[in-house]
Amino acid sequence: MKRWLKALGITVFIFISLVVLAAVFIRYQGIQYLAAYSGNGFAHPLPKADAYPVKSCNSQPIKVLSYNVLYGSTFLEDMAARFRNGDTGGYLPWSTRFPEIRERLAGYAPDLIGFQETHTDTDIALIAPLDKYTLVTYHLGSFQYGDAALLFKTDRFSLLDSGQLWLSPTPDLPLALGYRPLSVVRYVTWAVLQEKATGFSFVYVNTHFDNASANKDPSSFLFRERITSLAKNLPMIVTGDFNTMANNDRYRRFTGADQNPPLLQNAYTLAKEPAVAANVHPNQRIDHILAGGPCPVSASAWQIDQQPLRNGQAMSDHDPVLATLQFTADTTAQP
């Protein structure tokens, strides 16, 4: 009996020790560091301020779309079917929604697209044709994580550089955990693009801030320091679900509102604040299109599309935001 109890005690001790070690390994991002040091590497560094000197301030009009599609994932739909009796949170499943989303996006014909809550390349290809758009998102071997995927029209732009920044205390560590333990991993995708017709170069950024203040507040400081600051020297377009309304201190922080003019301005403001219903004003919205940099920029055709699916249900829990932007040395020019 004593030997049995002793053996049992040792077994329990080893089991608890392994559980504790596994918890510590996960909590302190052992998996992420192991992946980084084993050859996958840390995040590709953002460009230096002088890496792409502004040679021209003249672009053609650029149609921009920002859209949180709400769980755009065949995998998540399959998991809901398997473990939740198909419950997708009260919204239509992805397989039901994506054909109309694809049709709607084709009608917009945007040059730049910032998606949030997309998943794999295959899911994204269901709504944006990858024979017309180049996709920039995060890959780790066969693993794909498109929560902040961006796309650009391949025939209009060339890709000069790209990478991710992780909204985390360790922003250069891929798949880094957020500021609050056990939060959803969030990140920024960036790309340096050159317009083929004009040679105009700019930085395009897409992001998805977490919805918890414990994550999005520090994320706004990081975004201001690492991303927005680049607009002092480089033309920039930003799309994203910031989970932040435009009348919020956090918004003023990540747009660089301490500068005059702000480093990044809302496309609504650049479009000279067209008269809109209160519920679609940026002060009541958390999805934004922003632009800034050393080149004057103007906007037109700013809108939020609230049109539902043909059956009357919502296409997502967010509405697409659209604007046409144009950078020009001529401050009187309009898109």
N, C-alpha and C positions, 0 to 999 in steps of 0.2 A: 504493500500500500504506500509506504513512504517513498519508494522508488518511483511509483506511478505518479504520486503527487509532485515529486521533484521534477519529473520529466514534463508533467503538465505545466508546472510553473515556469520552467525554462521555455517551453513552447509559447506560452502566453506572453512572456517577456520579449521573446524574439518577434512575435507577431506585432505587439504594440510598438516595439522599437522600429520595425519596418514601416508601420503606418505613420509614425511620427516623422521618420526620415523622409518618407514619400511626401508628406504634407509640407515639410520644410523645403524640399526640393522644388515642389510646385509653387509654393508661396514666394520663394525667392528666385523664381524664373529659371530654374536649373535647365529645363527643357529648352528654353529660348537661348540661353548661353551656350548650351551644348551644341545646338544647331548652328549658332553663329561661329563658334570656334572650330567646328568640325568641317568647315569649308563653305558654308552658305553665306557667311559674312554678315557684317553689320549693315545698317542702312546706307545707301549711297548718299554721299554728302550733297547738300544743297549747293548750288553754284555760288561762287564768290560774287560780291557786288560788281566787280569789274570784269567778270568772266565773259560777258556778252555786251560789249560797248554798244550804245544806241547809235546806229548809223543812219536810221531813218525813223521818223515819227509818223509816217503815213501808212495806214492799213486800209484795206477795203472793209466795208461793213461786215461785221462778224455776228452771226446769229448764235445766241447762247441759250442753253436750257439747263436748269437745275431741277432734279426730280427725285424725291424719295418714293420709291415704288411700293414700299411695304412688303417686306419678306419675299423678295423676288427670287425664290429658291425652290426648285423642284425637290431638292433633298428635304427641306423643312416641310413641304407639303406631304411628302411621303412619310415623314416622322409623325406628322399630325394624324395621318390616316391610320398609322400603325398603333400609336399610343394614346391618341385623344379622340378616337372615333371620327376623325376628319375635321375636328374643330379647329378653325384657323382664326380664332379671335373675333368672330362676328363679320369678317370680311370674306369676300369670295376668294376661293383658292387661286393660286398663281396660274394654274393651267387654264382657268376660266377667264382671268383678266388679261393675260399677256397678249392675246391676239388683238384686242382693241387698243392696248397700250402701244403696240407696234404700229398699228394703223394711225393712231393719233400722232405719234412721233414722226412718222413719215410725212404727215401733213405739215408739221412744223418745219421740217428740213433744216434742223440746226447744224451749224458748223462745229460747235463745241457742245459736248454733253457731260454733265456731272451727275452721276447716279449715286444714290445712297440706298442701302439695304438690298443691293443685288448680291449675288453669291458667286457662281462659277462663270467662266467664259461662255459656257453653253447656255446658261440662263440669260446672260446679257445678249447673246446672239439671237435669242428669241424676240427681242424688242428693238435691236439696233443692228443692221446688217454689217457684219465684219468684213465684207468685201468692199464696203464703202468707207468704213470708219476704222481707224487704228485704235486699239484698246490698250490702255495703260492701267494695270491693276497689280495686286500682289500675288506672286507665285512663290511657293517653296516646294520645289520638285513637282509632284502631281497635285499638291494642295493648292487651292485657289481661294482667295478671300477678297471679294469685290465690294466690300461695304462702302468704299469711297472710290469707285472706279471712274475714270474719265476717258472720254473718247474724242477724237477729232477727225474731220474729213481728210482722208488720205490724199485726195487729189488737190487739196488746198494748202496743206501744211506739211512741213518736214519736221521730224522729231530730232532735236539736237541733244537732249539729255532728259533723264527722268528718274524718279525714285519715290520713296515714302518717308514720312516722318511720323513717329508713333506718339500719340497723345498720352504721355506717360512720364513718370519721373526719369525713365531711361529711354528717351525718345529715339536713340539710334539703335536700339535693340529690337529687331523684327518681332512682331506679335507680342510686344511688351504689354504687361498688365497695366490697367489704369491706375489712377491715384487712389481709388477706393478698391480694396480687395474684392475679388470675384466679380468685377465689372466686365461688361462686354469690351473686347479689344477694339479700340478706335484709332484711326490714323488719318493722315493727310497724304494724298497723292499729288505729285507735282510733275510738270513737264515743261521743258523749254521748247517752244515751237517757233518755226520760221515760216512766214507766209510766202509761198512760192512765187506769187505774182509780183510782190513788192519788195521782198527781202526783209520785211518788218519782223523783228524777233520779240517775243514776249514770254512771260511765265504764265502758265495756266495751272491753277490749283483747284482741287476739289477735296472736300472734307465732310465728316459727319461727327459732330460733337456728341458726347454722351448726354443723356437727359438728366443725369443726377448732378446737382450743383457741386458735389464733392469732386467730380471729374471735370465738368465743363468750366468751372471757375479757373482752376490752374491751367487748363488747356488754353484758355484765352490769353494768359500770360505767355505761354510757350509759343502760341501762334503769332502773337505780336512780336516776340523776340526773333523767331526763326523765319517766319514767312512774311509778315507785313513789312518788316524792316527792309526787305529787298526792294519794295516799291519806291524807296528813295532813289534807286539807280536803274531799276528795270521796269518796263511796262508790265502790268499784271492784270489778269482776270481771275476772279475767284468765284466758285460756286460752292454751295454747301447747305446742309441742314445743320445749323448752329444751335438748335434748341434755344434760341435767344432772340427776343424781339428787338427792334431797332431803337427803342426808347430806353434801353437797359445799359447800365454802366459796363457790363461785360461786353456788349456790342461796341461801345465806344472804345473799349480797351483794344479789342482785336482788330478794329478798323484803323487804329492809330489816330483817333480823334484829338489827341493832344497836340497834333501838328496842325498847321493852318496853311492850306486846306488839309483835311484828313488824308492820311496815306492811301486809304481805300475809301471810295464812296459808293453808295448804293446806286444801282442802275436806275432805280426810281428817281433818285435825286438828280442824277446825270440827265435824265429825260425831262427835267424841269418840273417834276412832281405833278404829273397829270391828275386830274380830278378822278378819284376812285371811291368806291364804297369803303366805309370805315373798316370793314372786316377783311379787306384785302390790302390795306395800307401796311407797309413794312413795320409800323409800330405794333401791329397785331399779328405779325407773321414771324416764323422762325427759319424759313428758307430764304436765302438771299443770293443775288448776283451782285458782285462788287468789282470795281476796277480802279486802277490808279497807276501811278508811276510818273516818270519825268516828262512823258508826252501828254499833251492835252487829249482828253477823251470825252466823247459825248455819247448819248444813248437815245434810242427811239424805240417805238413798238414795245415798250415795257408792258407786260401783262401777267396776270395769274389766271390760269384756265381752270374754272370751276365746273366745267361741263362733266356730268356723270357718264357712266357707261350707258349704252342704249337701253338697258333694262331699268335704268333709274338709280342703280346703286353706285356707290363711290368707287372710283378707279383705284384709289389709295386713301390712306388717312392724311396725305399731303396733296397739295395741288401743284402742278407744274408751274414753274416761274420761267418767263422768257423775256429776253431783251435783245436788241440789236445794238452793238457797240462799234464805235469807230475811233481809232487813234489818228490824230492828224496834227501837223504843224500849223495848220490854218485853224485858228480858234473859232472862226465863223462857220466852219463846215459842219454839216449835220449828216448822220447816217441816211 
